Amino acid sequence: MDNHSNTPNHRVIAIVQQIIKNRTISAWPPIHPDHKFTEVGLTSLDLARLVLLVEDEFDLRIPLNDMTPANFRSVSTVTQLVSKLLAA
């Protein structure tokens, strides 16, 4: 695994791709950092699962006040939140 594939951005993309695969959302092109999760077919239940998977992947807990639609709109917004929490 190269260093690029271990970045928070890549890791969040991998999580989202796994959720999509598990839900068999068909024929969606590769996920890009600015794709809105609702546009790729993720539901509110998928987003709740995303929160748990991100917490597990990065070994952190997301504070309730950070669980906002703005922080879970896209890969880039989740990555920004993760980076902020890891730096704290």
C-alpha positions in Angstrom: 0.0 0.0 0.0 1.4 3.4 -1.0 1.2 6.5 1.2 -1.5 8.0 -1.0 -3.9 5.2 -0.4 -3.6 5.7 3.4 -4.7 9.3 3.4 -7.9 10.2 5.2 -9.5 11.1 1.9 -8.7 7.7 0.4 -9.9 5.9 3.5 -13.2 7.7 3.6 -13.7 7.0 -0.2 -13.1 3.3 0.5 -15.7 3.3 3.3 -18.3 5.0 1.0 -17.5 2.6 -1.8 -18.0 -0.4 0.6 -21.4 1.0 1.7 -22.4 1.4 -2.0 -21.3 -2.1 -2.8 -23.1 -3.6 0.2 -26.3 -1.8 -0.8 -25.8 -2.9 -4.5 -26.4 0.7 -5.7 -25.8 -0.1 -9.4 -23.6 1.5 -12.0 -22.3 4.4 -10.0 -18.9 5.8 -11.3 -16.0 6.1 -9.0 -16.6 8.3 -6.0 -14.9 11.7 -6.0 -14.4 13.8 -2.9 -17.1 16.4 -3.9 -19.9 13.9 -4.8 -22.8 14.6 -2.5 -23.7 11.4 -0.7 -27.4 11.9 -1.5 -26.5 12.0 -5.2 -24.9 8.6 -5.1 -27.9 7.1 -3.4 -26.9 7.0 0.2 -29.8 7.1 2.7 -30.0 8.5 6.2 -29.4 5.0 7.5 -26.3 4.7 5.3 -25.0 8.0 6.7 -25.5 6.7 10.3 -23.5 3.6 9.3 -20.9 5.9 7.7 -20.5 7.7 11.1 -19.8 4.4 12.8 -17.4 3.1 10.1 -15.5 6.4 10.1 -15.2 6.2 13.9 -13.9 2.7 13.7 -11.5 3.3 10.7 -9.9 6.3 12.4 -10.2 5.1 16.0 -12.0 8.3 17.1 -15.4 9.4 18.4 -17.2 12.1 16.5 -18.8 14.5 19.0 -22.6 14.9 18.7 -22.2 18.6 17.9 -20.1 17.6 14.8 -22.7 15.1 13.5 -24.3 17.7 11.2 -25.5 17.5 7.6 -22.7 19.9 6.6 -20.0 17.6 8.0 -21.5 14.5 6.2 -22.4 15.9 2.8 -19.5 14.5 0.9 -16.1 12.7 1.2 -14.4 16.0 1.4 -16.5 17.3 4.2 -16.0 14.0 6.2 -12.3 14.2 5.5 -12.1 17.7 6.8 -13.9 16.7 10.0 -11.7 13.7 10.5 -8.5 15.8 9.9 -9.8 18.3 12.5 -10.6 15.6 15.0 -7.2 13.8 14.5 -5.3 17.1 14.9 -7.1 17.9 18.2 
